[in-house]
Amino acid sequence: MLQLLYTAIFSEMLLILTLVFKTPLRKLVIISLDRVKRGRGPIVVSTVGATLVVVLSSSLYSMAKIQQRILEAGILNPTDQVLMSNHMLEASLMGFLLFLSLMIDRLHHYIRELRLLRKAMEAIKKQSRSFEDDKNGNTEELKALTEEIATLKSKIKKLESECETKGHEAKSLETEVEAHKKQSEGFLMEYDRLLEDNQSLRSQLQALDSSLQSS
């Protein structure tokens, strides 16, 4: 019994050292523990733990009985002393074995949690990098759009100045057309007056001709 307990304790201590220090065997041990905790593994582990607790309780009960017998007899029997030491050693080893088992379970749990946290952190870092890349891409697009808007504004200002210039030219042309129109109206009036004068001169000439013919 004692040899089995010592073997189990040293095996668990070696397992704890493998989990604590990063070695090539650590991954294999974690994978093995993952498989143990699946399927019927937890039932087997619980059964072994319950058996150890029962044996530990039996040893403690035997120690209590021996202690009561010593108190009643008032004399320490060598046999009882040997049994007491044996039960005490077995109880200590079983308690230490259960404690190491609990440590292995907690270490495995925390290592798994740490691996999940690392994966989550890597995913978050990838997302942040992609977000920064998108942000840089959007910044470049925004700069291009800003430059395009500035170019369009300059073109609009140029077109506005050209439109204003054309408007002034159109106004000057309108004034010139109006002046030419007034001038043409004056010419027409002068032409009408000249026609009237010509008509009157012709009538006078005809009158002179007729007077000359009569004379």
DRENDO-1510 file (C-alpha; in Angstrom, 1 decimal, always signed):
<recs>
REC; n; res; u; v; w
REC; 1; MET; +0.0; +0.0; +0.0 .
REC; 2; LEU; +2.8; +2.4; +1.0 .
REC; 3; GLN; +4.8; +1.6; -2.2 .
REC; 4; LEU; +1.7; +2.3; -4.3 .
REC; 5; LEU; +1.1; +5.6; -2.6 .
REC; 6; TYR; +4.7; +6.6; -3.0 .
REC; 7; THR; +4.6; +5.7; -6.6 .
REC; 8; ALA; +1.4; +7.7; -7.2 .
REC; 9; ILE; +2.8; +10.7; -5.3 .
REC; 10; PHE; +6.1; +10.8; -7.2 .
REC; 11; SER; +4.2; +10.3; -10.5 .
REC; 12; GLU; +1.9; +13.3; -9.6 .
REC; 13; MET; +4.9; +15.4; -8.6 .
REC; 14; LEU; +6.6; +14.6; -11.9 .
REC; 15; LEU; +3.4; +15.5; -13.7 .
REC; 16; ILE; +3.1; +18.8; -11.8 .
REC; 17; LEU; +6.7; +19.7; -12.8 .
REC; 18; THR; +5.9; +18.9; -16.4 .
REC; 19; LEU; +2.9; +21.2; -16.3 .
REC; 20; VAL; +4.7; +24.0; -14.5 .
REC; 21; PHE; +7.8; +24.1; -16.8 .
REC; 22; LYS; +7.5; +24.6; -20.5 .
REC; 23; THR; +8.9; +21.4; -21.9 .
REC; 24; PRO; +8.2; +19.3; -25.1 .
REC; 25; LEU; +6.2; +16.8; -22.9 .
REC; 26; ARG; +3.9; +19.6; -21.6 .
REC; 27; LYS; +1.7; +19.5; -24.7 .
REC; 28; LEU; +1.4; +15.8; -24.6 .
REC; 29; VAL; +0.5; +15.8; -20.9 .
REC; 30; ILE; -2.2; +18.5; -21.5 .
REC; 31; ILE; -3.7; +16.6; -24.4 .
REC; 32; SER; -3.7; +13.4; -22.3 .
REC; 33; LEU; -5.5; +15.3; -19.4 .
REC; 34; ASP; -8.0; +16.7; -21.9 .
REC; 35; ARG; -8.8; +13.2; -23.1 .
REC; 36; VAL; -9.1; +12.0; -19.5 .
REC; 37; LYS; -11.6; +14.7; -18.7 .
REC; 38; ARG; -13.8; +13.6; -21.7 .
REC; 39; GLY; -16.2; +10.7; -21.8 .
REC; 40; ARG; -16.0; +8.3; -18.9 .
REC; 41; GLY; -12.7; +9.8; -17.6 .
REC; 42; PRO; -14.3; +12.1; -15.0 .
REC; 43; ILE; -16.3; +9.1; -13.7 .
REC; 44; VAL; -13.2; +7.0; -13.3 .
REC; 45; VAL; -11.3; +9.9; -11.6 .
REC; 46; SER; -14.2; +10.6; -9.3 .
REC; 47; THR; -14.4; +6.9; -8.4 .
REC; 48; VAL; -10.7; +6.7; -7.5 .
REC; 49; GLY; -10.9; +9.9; -5.5 .
REC; 50; ALA; -13.9; +8.6; -3.6 .
REC; 51; THR; -12.0; +5.4; -2.9 .
REC; 52; LEU; -9.1; +7.3; -1.5 .
REC; 53; VAL; -11.4; +9.4; +0.6 .
REC; 54; VAL; -13.0; +6.2; +2.0 .
REC; 55; VAL; -9.6; +4.6; +2.7 .
REC; 56; LEU; -8.4; +7.9; +4.3 .
REC; 57; SER; -11.5; +8.0; +6.5 .
REC; 58; SER; -10.9; +4.4; +7.5 .
REC; 59; SER; -7.3; +5.2; +8.5 .
REC; 60; LEU; -8.4; +8.2; +10.5 .
REC; 61; TYR; -11.1; +6.0; +12.2 .
REC; 62; SER; -8.5; +3.4; +13.0 .
REC; 63; MET; -6.2; +6.1; +14.4 .
REC; 64; ALA; -9.0; +7.4; +16.5 .
REC; 65; LYS; -9.7; +3.9; +17.8 .
REC; 66; ILE; -6.1; +3.3; +18.7 .
REC; 67; GLN; -5.9; +6.7; +20.4 .
REC; 68; GLN; -9.0; +5.8; +22.4 .
REC; 69; ARG; -7.6; +2.4; +23.4 .
REC; 70; ILE; -4.4; +4.0; +24.5 .
REC; 71; LEU; -6.3; +6.5; +26.6 .
REC; 72; GLU; -8.4; +3.8; +28.2 .
REC; 73; ALA; -5.4; +1.5; +28.9 .
REC; 74; GLY; -3.1; +4.3; +29.9 .
REC; 75; ILE; -0.1; +2.4; +28.4 .
REC; 76; LEU; +1.4; +2.7; +24.9 .
REC; 77; ASN; +1.5; -0.7; +23.4 .
REC; 78; PRO; +4.3; -1.2; +20.8 .
REC; 79; THR; +1.9; -2.9; +18.4 .
REC; 80; ASP; -0.5; +0.1; +18.8 .
REC; 81; GLN; +2.4; +2.4; +18.3 .
REC; 82; VAL; +3.4; +0.7; +15.0 .
REC; 83; LEU; -0.2; +0.6; +13.8 .
REC; 84; MET; -0.6; +4.3; +14.8 .
REC; 85; SER; +2.5; +5.2; +12.8 .
REC; 86; ASN; +1.4; +3.1; +9.8 .
REC; 87; HIS; -2.1; +4.6; +9.8 .
REC; 88; MET; -0.7; +8.1; +10.2 .
REC; 89; LEU; +1.8; +7.6; +7.4 .
REC; 90; GLU; -0.9; +6.2; +5.1 .
REC; 91; ALA; -3.3; +9.0; +6.0 .
REC; 92; SER; -0.6; +11.6; +5.4 .
REC; 93; LEU; +0.3; +10.1; +2.1 .
REC; 94; MET; -3.3; +9.8; +0.9 .
REC; 95; GLY; -4.0; +13.4; +2.0 .
REC; 96; PHE; -0.9; +14.6; +0.1 .
REC; 97; LEU; -1.9; +12.5; -2.9 .
REC; 98; LEU; -5.4; +14.0; -3.0 .
REC; 99; PHE; -3.8; +17.5; -2.6 .
REC; 100; LEU; -1.5; +16.8; -5.5 .
REC; 101; SER; -4.4; +15.6; -7.6 .
REC; 102; LEU; -6.3; +18.8; -6.9 .
REC; 103; MET; -3.2; +20.8; -7.8 .
REC; 104; ILE; -2.9; +18.9; -11.1 .
REC; 105; ASP; -6.6; +19.6; -11.9 .
REC; 106; ARG; -6.3; +23.3; -11.1 .
REC; 107; LEU; -3.1; +23.6; -13.1 .
REC; 108; HIS; -4.6; +21.9; -16.1 .
REC; 109; HIS; -7.7; +24.2; -15.8 .
REC; 110; TYR; -5.6; +27.4; -15.6 .
REC; 111; ILE; -3.4; +26.3; -18.4 .
REC; 112; ARG; -6.4; +25.7; -20.6 .
REC; 113; GLU; -7.9; +29.1; -19.6 .
REC; 114; LEU; -4.5; +30.7; -20.4 .
REC; 115; ARG; -4.5; +29.1; -23.8 .
REC; 116; LEU; -8.0; +30.3; -24.5 .
REC; 117; LEU; -7.1; +33.8; -23.3 .
REC; 118; ARG; -4.0; +33.8; -25.6 .
REC; 119; LYS; -6.1; +32.8; -28.6 .
REC; 120; ALA; -8.7; +35.5; -27.7 .
REC; 121; MET; -5.9; +38.0; -27.4 .
REC; 122; GLU; -4.5; +37.0; -30.8 .
REC; 123; ALA; -7.9; +37.2; -32.4 .
REC; 124; ILE; -8.4; +40.7; -30.9 .
REC; 125; LYS; -4.9; +41.7; -32.1 .
REC; 126; LYS; -5.8; +40.5; -35.6 .
REC; 127; GLN; -9.0; +42.4; -35.5 .
REC; 128; SER; -7.3; +45.6; -34.3 .
REC; 129; ARG; -4.7; +45.2; -37.0 .
REC; 130; SER; -7.3; +44.8; -39.7 .
REC; 131; PHE; -9.2; +47.7; -38.2 .
REC; 132; GLU; -6.0; +49.8; -38.4 .
REC; 133; ASP; -5.4; +48.7; -41.9 .
REC; 134; ASP; -9.0; +49.6; -42.9 .
REC; 135; LYS; -8.6; +52.9; -41.1 .
REC; 136; ASN; -5.4; +53.7; -43.0 .
REC; 137; GLY; -7.1; +52.7; -46.2 .
REC; 138; ASN; -10.0; +54.9; -45.3 .
REC; 139; THR; -7.6; +57.7; -44.5 .
REC; 140; GLU; -6.0; +57.4; -47.9 .
REC; 141; GLU; -9.4; +57.4; -49.6 .
REC; 142; LEU; -10.4; +60.5; -47.5 .
REC; 143; LYS; -7.2; +62.3; -48.5 .
REC; 144; ALA; -7.9; +61.4; -52.2 .
REC; 145; LEU; -11.5; +62.6; -51.8 .
REC; 146; THR; -10.3; +65.8; -50.1 .
REC; 147; GLU; -7.9; +66.5; -52.9 .
REC; 148; GLU; -10.6; +65.8; -55.5 .
REC; 149; ILE; -12.9; +68.1; -53.7 .
REC; 150; ALA; -10.3; +70.9; -53.6 .
REC; 151; THR; -9.7; +70.4; -57.4 .
REC; 152; LEU; -13.4; +70.6; -58.1 .
REC; 153; LYS; -13.7; +73.7; -55.9 .
REC; 154; SER; -10.9; +75.4; -57.9 .
REC; 155; LYS; -12.6; +74.3; -61.2 .
REC; 156; ILE; -15.9; +75.7; -59.9 .
REC; 157; LYS; -14.2; +79.0; -59.0 .
REC; 158; LYS; -12.6; +79.2; -62.4 .
REC; 159; LEU; -15.9; +78.5; -64.1 .
REC; 160; GLU; -17.6; +81.1; -62.0 .
REC; 161; SER; -15.0; +83.7; -62.9 .
REC; 162; GLU; -15.4; +82.7; -66.6 .
REC; 163; CYS; -19.2; +83.0; -66.3 .
REC; 164; GLU; -18.8; +86.4; -64.7 .
REC; 165; THR; -16.5; +87.5; -67.5 .
REC; 166; LYS; -18.9; +86.2; -70.1 .
REC; 167; GLY; -21.7; +88.0; -68.3 .
REC; 168; HIS; -19.8; +91.3; -68.5 .
REC; 169; GLU; -19.0; +90.6; -72.2 .
REC; 170; ALA; -22.7; +89.9; -72.8 .
REC; 171; LYS; -23.7; +93.1; -71.1 .
REC; 172; SER; -21.3; +95.1; -73.1 .
REC; 173; LEU; -22.5; +93.4; -76.3 .
REC; 174; GLU; -26.1; +94.2; -75.3 .
REC; 175; THR; -25.1; +97.9; -74.8 .
REC; 176; GLU; -23.4; +97.9; -78.2 .
REC; 177; VAL; -26.4; +96.2; -79.8 .
REC; 178; GLU; -28.7; +98.8; -78.2 .
REC; 179; ALA; -26.4; +101.6; -79.4 .
REC; 180; HIS; -26.4; +100.1; -82.9 .
REC; 181; LYS; -30.1; +99.8; -82.8 .
REC; 182; LYS; -30.5; +103.4; -81.8 .
REC; 183; GLN; -28.1; +104.4; -84.5 .
REC; 184; SER; -30.0; +102.4; -87.1 .
REC; 185; GLU; -33.2; +104.0; -86.0 .
REC; 186; GLY; -31.6; +107.4; -86.5 .
REC; 187; PHE; -30.4; +106.3; -89.9 .
REC; 188; LEU; -33.9; +105.2; -90.8 .
REC; 189; MET; -35.3; +108.5; -89.7 .
REC; 190; GLU; -32.7; +110.3; -91.7 .
REC; 191; TYR; -33.5; +108.1; -94.7 .
REC; 192; ASP; -37.2; +108.9; -94.4 .
REC; 193; ARG; -36.4; +112.6; -94.2 .
REC; 194; LEU; -34.2; +112.4; -97.2 .
REC; 195; LEU; -36.9; +110.5; -99.1 .
REC; 196; GLU; -39.4; +113.2; -98.2 .
REC; 197; ASP; -36.9; +115.9; -99.3 .
REC; 198; ASN; -36.3; +114.0; -102.5 .
REC; 199; GLN; -40.0; +113.7; -103.1 .
REC; 200; SER; -40.5; +117.4; -102.6 .
REC; 201; LEU; -37.6; +118.3; -104.8 .
REC; 202; ARG; -39.0; +116.1; -107.6 .
REC; 203; SER; -42.4; +117.7; -107.2 .
REC; 204; GLN; -40.8; +121.2; -107.5 .
REC; 205; LEU; -38.8; +120.1; -110.5 .
REC; 206; GLN; -41.9; +118.8; -112.2 .
REC; 207; ALA; -43.7; +122.1; -111.4 .
REC; 208; LEU; -40.7; +124.0; -113.0 .
REC; 209; ASP; -40.8; +121.7; -116.0 .
REC; 210; SER; -44.5; +122.2; -116.5 .
REC; 211; SER; -44.1; +126.0; -116.1 .
REC; 212; LEU; -41.2; +126.0; -118.6 .
REC; 213; GLN; -43.2; +124.0; -121.1 .
REC; 214; SER; -46.2; +126.3; -120.8 .
REC; 215; SER; -44.0; +129.4; -121.2 .
</recs>
